[in-house]
Amino acid sequence: MPDTAPTASAIYIAAPEPETGKSTIALGLLNRLTATVAKVGVFRPITRVSGGSASPEERDYILELLLTRTTAELSYEQCVGVTYQDIHADLDTAIANIVDAYHAMAQSCDAVVIVGSDYTDVTAPAELSVNARIAVNLGAPVLLAVRAKGRSAEQIATVVEVSLAELAAQRAHTAAVVASRCEPAEMGVVAEALGRFDPPSYVLPDEPLLAAPTVEELRQAVRGTLISGDAELVAREVMGVLVAGMTADHVLERLRDGMAVITPGDRSDVVLAAASAHAAEGFPSLSCIVLNGGFELHPSIAALVAGLRLRLPIIGNELGTYDTASAAFVARGRVTADSQRKIDTAVELMERHVDIADLLAQLAIPIPTVTTPQMFTHRLTQQARADRRHIVLPEGDDDRILKAAGRVLKRHIADLTILGDEGRIRLRAGELGVDLHDATIIDPYDEDLCKQFAGQYAELRKAKGVTIEQAHEIMHDVSYFGTMLVYNGMVDGMVSGAAHTTAHTVRPALEIIRTVPDVSTVSSIFLMCLPDRVLAYGDCAIVPDPTPEQLADIAISSARTAARFGIEPKVAMLSYSTGDSGSGADVDKVRTATELVRSRQPDLLVEGPIQYDAAIEPSVAATKLRGSPVAGHATVLIFPDLNTGNNTYKAVQRSAGAIAIGPVLQGLRKPVNDLSRGALVEDIVNTIAITAIQSQGDGDD
């Protein structure tokens, strides 16, 4: 063993039995750690197959899931120890090899989550003992995970008592106990029973979603084939199984959201009832229909089902009803890297029921001196949650918007209103496995609101000759309708642009919301998340060739926006020359704009004209502009024109691997933000959080 311990802080998740929710616990810890320190890793001391020899099919799916949530940039092979065969062959040698492997990977980390071995057959007390020995040798405190499902409070307490004794016998330090998968109604009683133990104890409720198989996992379990439906919907979780051997009317009584209906393919009445119910407003949204027995649908029935234009997956198999049902009932889902809904659910469970901050405080985690993208986006989420606001999403017909809305609601980032036909939106959300129960859905053709908004808009635009009739027609446009919701204070901000142009999003805001009193220019910034810091780039999206006055507006707005997101504003007015070293119209424009900023905002740290390298690199600044409080330390970089700004942000994004969040619009009285038409779900979530934060406080930024 090495003589010195790794500098990384670590925590070891160990369990005395299977199905204890270790993945859920690890996800919650990783989520908080990546928001706290720069380089977070995960380690599996024991796996089925060693890292170098594991094929893609044999790899540890838990480790592969957790690696997607880490920031230390370590490979799968670097994060595994030994195999179960190694443990059984020579325990002492295996532990020595685990320690060597751990030390090697931990050198690249500030903190490590260590996930102990799995139980795949029967409970084996000796396995906890082995995990305890490993934890001691790695110098990591243990988080003990036990299963609450199917047990009384006293039975759970007995398992904890025996496990703590075993850990103590191996001289392992237990930092906390988590009892998972508890019946919600029993959580208080279980918490009281565990209160007699020294380590802090937490109870997680049973969440059926986490163990639910996807439609694809169910298809594999029943050895079926997808015969129709949207292939993308096989990722939806199956939240229940109904073996439909009864008549159609009784089938309809028993349908629930997310349910899979199993029926022989020749039961045309049941097939039609289930398919029609799925398509009908007011009935549950099913996950799939399984046609067993090898029967094909009657041609007339098949044509009728096809005429419904269902996206609902329909699976056929050759098994009988009993065998199909048996396979379906024992099918168990995994939380994988693609299970975003399950990941969000696991993280939310941990945040709500476990004092993670107190737990991590025991690890003596070093205070970070950098801000990573994960730390910054976590900060956004926490800031939005602290004073939750209401955001409107006009593009309710876009799947990305619905998926992002589900994540925002699950994580309590903001309250949401979505525009569109409520029946269609809720049906599609159900098909996607997205929970929009807490969202408000408004039809932009709502006559009462359209009439109210049309009158207001006509008054606002009467100088432009807009009539009531024209205004009423314009209000059916989702961007205008959503902007009027913001204008009337019915929501606090708007996020649009996933399926519309920037102009389509910004024009209504300019006409209706208008700019703040001391800024006449609507502009934008990108929040550029570099590996160790966050910079604000403005303007890279809105104003093509700003005048000196507009450039000053952009600088002032960008400084205010940066401050709103916890970035201390030090503004660099960029040009191709630094200080007095150059002249020309372009440099003079930047010089004039800099003086305007100083006169309008005397307390704002600003430098210009200045070159990019002198703005952000201290060694260059020492040569080109010694003594400047901004040079070498700029956090807000203002580009002289859109051509320069847009190209620079994209070059940094692609070449330096930066995460670009934005554009964030600024200068409006109330926040409206534009999405890229290629926006990913995570981009939309971040933009909603940003918009919510912009609407906090006085709302004037």
N, C-alpha and C positions, 0 to 999 in steps of 0.2 A: 504494500500500500504506500501511496505517497506520504511524505512526512508532513506536508502542509495541507490544510483543507482548502477547498475552492472558496473564492470570495463571494460566490453567489449565495443568496438566501434561498432556502428551500423548504417545502412542506411535503410530507409523504401521506398520500391518501391510502389507507389500508382498511380491509374489511374482513370479518370472520366468516363470510358466506357470500353466495352470489346474489345478484339483483339488488344491490344496495345503492344504486344511483351514483356510482363513482364518476361516470362521465358528466352527469349534471353538476356535481360538485366541482370537478376540474374545470368545466366551462365557466362557471361563476368565478372561480379564483383567477383563471387566466384573463377574463374580461377586466377584472379590477387591477390585476398586476400590470397588464399592458397599458393601462391608463395611469400607472404610477411610476414605472421605471422603463428605461429605454429598451433593454434586451431581455426578453422573457423566453425561457425554454421549457420543454416538457421532456420527461424521461420515463421510459418503461423498463424497469429492471429485469422483468421476466416476460418473454413472449413465446409463442408457439414455435416460431421459426426464426433463426438468427437473421439479423438485418441484411448481411451480404448475400445470403442464399435464398431469401424470401422472394417468391414470385409475386407479381401484383395481386394475384388471387389469395396468396397466403399471408399477405401483410396484415398487421394488426390494425383493424379498422378504427379502433379507438385512438391509437396513436396518430393515424393519418388524419382523423378528424381534428384532434387537438393541435397538430402541427400547423393547421391552417389558421389557428388563433394565436400563434406565437409570433415573436418579433426578433428572435435571435438569428434567424436565417440559417438553421441547422438542417442537415439532411435527415431522412428517416434512419439511415444506417448509424448516424452519430448518436441517436437518441434511444437506442436499445441496448440492453445488457446481455443476458444469456437466455438460453431456452429452458423449458421445464425439464428436458432430458439432462441438461447440464446440472441442474439443481439436484436431481435424483442420483446422478452419477457420483458427484463429489461436491457436497454443499459448501465446504470451506473454500475450495478453489473457485467455485461459482461466485461466491460473495466477493472474493478478491477481484475477480474479473469484472463484476458489476461496479465495484468501487473505482477501478481503473477507468472503465468506460464513462462513468459519471463524472469523474474529475476532468477527463478530457473535454467533455461537452460543456461542463459548468464554467470552464475558463472563459467561454464566450458569452456568458449570461450574467445579468444582475440578479435574477431570481429564477427559480426552477420549480415547477409543479411535478412531483413524482407520483405516478399512478401505479399502485401495487398490483399484484397478480390477480387473475380472475379465477372464479370457481365455476367449473363447467359441469360437474357431476353432482357430488354430494358435499355437504359441509365437512371441511377438514380442519380441525383446530390447529393442527401442526402448520398449516399454511400461514395462519396469522403470525405464528411464532417466527417463521422464516422472514416474513415481511418486517416484523419488529427488529430482527437482527440486522436486516439490510438497512433499515432506517437509522439505527444506532451507528452503523458503520459509515453512513453517509452524513451523519451529523444533522439529520433532519427531524423536526418534531412531527408527530403523527396526528393526522385528522382521522378519527375512527368513524367509519360509515357502517351503519347497521340497517337492516330491513325492518320496517314497521308493519308492512302489509300482512294481514292475516294473523296478527298477534295482538294480545291484550297489552295494556300499558305495563303490567308487571312482567309479562314475558319479555318485552323489549328491554326493560330494566335489568332483567337477569342476564340477557345476552350481553348487554353493555358491561355489567359487573364482571362477568367471566372474561370478557375481552380486555378490559382494563387491567385485570390481574395478570393476564398473559403478557400484555405489553410491558407492565411494570417488571415482571419476572425477567424480561430481556433487557431491562433498564432503558426502555424507550420512553421518551417524554410525550405524553398525549396533550396536544394543544386544544382540542375540541372534539365533541361528539356530534354527529349528524345522524338523526333517524329519518330515513326517507320513505316515501311511498306510504304515508300515514293517511288513514281515513280522515277527511277534513273535520268531521264532527268529533273526532277523538284527539285532535292535536293538543288541546288544553290539558287533558288528562295525562297524555304521554309526556308533555313538557314538565308537568308537575312531578311525575314519577322519575324523570331523569334529573330533576333539580337537586337530588341528594348527592350527586357525584361532583367531584372537584372541578374537572374541566368544564368549561362552558358547553352547554348542550343546546342543540337547535333541532327543530322538527320541520321537515318538508312535507307538504301534502302530496297525496297521490295525484298524479297528472296523467290520465289515460293517454293523452296525445303522445307522450314520450315513448310509450311502448307500442303504439299503434303501428301496424304494418302499412306501407304504402300500397297502392293498387298494384304496382309492379311486384312488390314482395308477395302480395296475395296471389297474383297470377302465377308466380314461380311455385308457391306452396301447393296450389291446386293443379299444377302441371297444365296450365291453360295457354291459350293463344288469344291475342287481341284481335278480334274480328271486325270491330268498328269502333269509332270514337276518336277523340283527339289524343294522339300519342303523348302530348305534353302533360295531360292530366293524370297519367299513371304515377306521378310523383305525389298525388294527393293522399293523405292519410285515411285509412279505413277506420272509422270510429265505432263500428258495430257490424254484426253479421246477422241477417235475417234469412232463415231457411224457409222459403215461401211455399209450404206444402198446402196451405189453406186456400180458400177462394179469394178472388181479387179484392172484394170489399174488406175482408179481414186483413189482407196484406196492407192495404192503404192505411188502416188504423194503426199499424205497427211501424210505419216508416219513420225514420229519424235522420237528421242531418248527418252526412258522412257515412251512411250505412251502405254496406254491400248486400245486394239481394241475390240469393242463390235459388235457382229454380231450374227444373228440367227444360230443355229447349223446346219441348212440344207443349208446354203450358202457355199457349198463346194469350190467354186471358191475363195471367200474371205478368207476362212480359209487357203487354200493352198498358196494364195498370201502372206498373213501376215506371215505364218510360214516360207515360203521360204525366204522372205525378211529378217526376223530375222536371219536366218542362213547364208545369203549371205554376202560376203565381200562388203563393200561400201554402204550397206543399214543400216538404224537405228536399234539399239538394243531395242526391245520392252520390256515392263515390264510384260505384260501378254495378253492373249486373253480370252475374256468372251463370252461363247456360251450361248445365252439366248433362251428362248422359250421352254426349256425342250427337245429340239431335240438332239438326239445322232448323232455323226458323222456317215456317211455311212461307213460300214466296210472297203471298199477299201480306202476311204479317211483316215480313222483312221490308217490303216496299213501304208499308205504312210507317214503320219505325224510321226508315230512311227519310220519309217525308217530313218527319218532325225535326229533321236537321239537328239531331242531338250531338253534342260533343262528348256526352257521357260514354266512358269506356264500357264496351260489352265484350266479355271474355267467354270463350267456349272451351270445354274440356271433355275428356272421354270418361271421367270417373262417375260413379253413381252418386246419388245425393248424400248418402251417409259418409262416404270417403271424402267427398268434396267438403262437406261441412266440418268433418273432423280435422282436415288439413287447414281449413280456414280459421277454426277456433284456436288452434295452437300456433298459428303464424304470429311471429313477434317482430316488431319493427326495430331497426337500428337507428341510432342518431349518427348520421354520416356528415361529411363535409358539405353535402348538397342539401341537407335537411334544415334549411334556414328557419322555418317556422318552429321546429323542435329546438334549435339552438337558441332562438330568441326566448322561447318558453323556459328553457333551462336557466338561462341567465337571469330572467325576471324572477323566477322562483328563488334563486339564491339571493338576489338583491333584496327581495321582500322579506325573507324569513331568516337570513343568516347575517349576523353583524360581521361582514367580511373585513371592514376596517379594523375592528378590534382583533380579529384573528390575525391579520397581516401585521398588526403592530407588534406581535410577539416575534416576528421574524427579523427585526432590526434591519429593515430594508433601507438602503442608502437614499438620501435625499437626491433626486435627480437634478442635474444641471442642464438638461436638454429638454426639448419638447418634441416628441415623436408624433407622427400622424395619428397613431392610436391614442396617445395621450390627449391630443388636441380634439379629436372627434368625441372622445369620452367627455371632455370638458364641455363641449357643445351640448351633448345630451343632458348632462347634469344641470347646466345653466338653463336650458329650456324647461326642464322638469321643475326647477325651483320656483318658477312663476309661470305656470302653464297657460298658453295662449291658444286661440282658436284660429285655424288656418283653413282657407278654402282651396280645393283642388278642382279646377274646372273640367279637367279631362278624364271624366269617369269612365270613358270607353276604352282606356288604355290599360292593358294588364299590368304594366310596370307601376302605374299610379296606384292600382288596387293593391298590389303586393307591398309597395312602400307604405300605403295607408295602414295595412294590417300590422306592419312592423312598428310604425309610429304609435299606434294605439296600444299595442302590446307592451311597448317600452314606456308608455305614458309621457311621450315627448310633447305632444300637443293634442288638443281636441280638433276634430276635423269635420268639415262639411265637404261633400263631394257632389258635383253637378252631373245630372243625367237622369235617365229613366230608372226609378228606384227598383222596379222589378228586374230589369235586365242587369243592373249593377249587382244586386244581391245574388242573383242566380250565378253570374259569372264569378263573383267572389267565392261563392260556395264551391263551384267547380274547381277553382284554383286553391281551395283549402285556406282561404283568407277569412278571418273573423272581422267583419265590419259591424258587429252588433252595436258598438258604441258610436258609430259614425252617423252624422246627419246627412241625409241625401235629399237634395232639392232639384226638382225639374226646372230647367231654365225657361220652360214654357208655362210655368205657374202664372196664371193670369193676374192674380192680385199683386204679386211682386212685380211682374212686368209693367203693369199699369202704374204702380208707384214709382218704379225706377225710370220709366219713360218720361213722366212728368218732371222728375228731378233733372234728368239728362237734358231735356229740351230747354229747361231754364238755364242750366250751366252753359249750353252751347247756342243760346238764342242769338248771340252776336254773329254766329256763323250761319244763321238762317235755318237751323235744324227745327223741324216741326214735330209735333206730338206723334204724328203718324210715322214719320221717319224714325223717331226715337224708339217707338214701340217695336219696330222691326229690328232695330239695332240691338235691343235688349235680349233678343233670342240668341245672340252670339255669346258663347260661354265666357269669353274673356271680358266682354263688357258687363255681363250679368254678374260675374264673380267680382269685378272691380267695384260695382255698385254695392255689393254686400260689404266690401271693405269700407267704402265711402260712408255707408250708413252705420258703421260700428257693429254690424251683425256678426262680423268676424274681424280678426285683428290683422290679417295679412293674406296674401295670395301667392301660390306657386303654380306656374303654368309654363308651357313651352315644350313639353315632351312630344307633342304632336302639332305644334304651331310655331311660326317664326317668332323671332325676337320682337319684330315690329308689331306683330299681332298681340303680343303680351304687353309691350311698353306703351303703345299708342293710347289705349283706354286709360292707363294710369296717368299719362301726361294730360289728357283731356279732363279727367274727373278728379283725381287725387291731388295732382299738381305738386310743386316743389316746396321745400321748407323756406321760410322767409328770407334767410340770408344767403341762400344758394339758388341760382337760377339754372343750373345745369344738372340734368340727370346723367349719372355716369355709373361705372361699375368697378369693382375690384375682384380679383381672384385671390383666395387664400391659398398660398402655395406651401404645402406641407412637405418640407425637406426632411431628410432623415433625422436631423437634430434641432430643427427650429421651424417656425412658421413666419413667412413673409407675406405682405400684402402688395399685390401688383395692381396699379390702376393707370389709365383706363385701358382695358384690353378687349372691350366688346361693344361700346356704344358710340362714342364721339370720334369721328374719323380724323379730323384735323383741328384740334381745339385752338382757340385764340388764347392769348395770355390770360385773359379774364376767365375763360372756361378752364384752363389748366390750373389756375388758382382755386377755382371751385372744386375741381377734381381732387386736388391735394388736400383741401380742408375736409371734404366729405370722406376721403379715404382715411385720414387720420382719425376722424370720429368713429368710422366703422371699425377700424382696427382696434381702437380702445374698447369698443363695445364687446369685442371678442378676446379681451385680455392681452392684447399686443400693445406694448408701450410704443406710442407713435414717435418715430424718428424719421422724418420725411426727407427723401433724396429726390430732387428734381433732376431727372436724368438727361444727359446730352452726350455728344461725342467729344466734349472737352470738359476739363475740370477747372473751376475757379475762373481766373482771368486769362487762362492760357490760350483761348480761342475766341474768334469773333465770326460774325455772319448772322444772317436772318434767323436761322434755326436756333442758334445759341442765344441770341438776343431775346427771342421769344421766351425761352426757359428762364433767362435772367430776370426779365420783366415779371414773369409769373411768380418767381421766387420772392421778389420784393413785394408783390401784391399780397402774398400769403403772410409775410412778416408784418405788413401794415395792418392786415385784417385780424390776424391771430398772433399777437406779439409773444404769447407764452408757448407757442408751438415750436419745437425744435425742427428746423428745416435748413437744408443746404442745397445750393444749386447755382449754376449748373455743375453737375458732377457726373463722372463716368461710372458705369456699373461696378467695375472692379474696385474703384476707390470708395464706393458707397458701402460695400459689404465686406471687404477684406482689410483688416487693420494694417497689415504690412504695406499694402499699396497706399492706403490713406496716409500713413506716416511719411511717405515720400511725396505724395501729390497735394495733400491738404492737411498739413500738420496742425494740431490744436483744435480741429473741428469736433464738436460734440456729436455730430452725426456721422461723419466720414468713418468708414470701417465698421460702423455699428447700425446702419440704416435698417429699419424694419418695414417702412412703407416706401415703395419705389414707384415714382410717377413717371410714366413714359411720355415723350413729347408728342406722339401721335399714335393712332390705332394700328397702323402698319407695324411700327416698332414693337408696341406692346403685345399685340396678338401673336406675332411670330416669336417673341422672346418667351412668353409664357408656355407656348407649345414646345419650343426647343428645350426649355428646362424640364417640362413635364416628361418629355420622351427621352431625353438624353440623361438627365439626372435621376430619373425614377421618382420625381416628385408627384404627390397627389394634389391635383388642382381642384379646389372646391369653389364653385361659382359658375357664371358670374353672379356676384352679389350686387344688386342694384342699390344705389344710394342717391340721396338728395330729395326723395319723395317724402311727403308728409306722413304717409303710412306705407309699410313695406309690401312691395310686390317684387317677386323674383322670377327670373327666366331660367328655364332648363334647356340644356342642349337636347336636340332631338335624338341624339344617341345616348342620352342619360341612362345609367344603370340604376337599379333599385336603390343601391347604397347612396348614389349621388342624390337621388330624390329625397331620401331620408335626411341626409345632411342638409339639403337646401331647406327642407321644412323646419329643421331645428334652427337654422340660421334666421329664417324669417320670423320664427317665434321669438327668438332673442332680440331681433331688431324692434319688435313691437313692445318689448318690455320697457320699463322706465317711463320716460316722458313721451316716447314715440316720435320724437322730432328728428332722429338721426336717419 
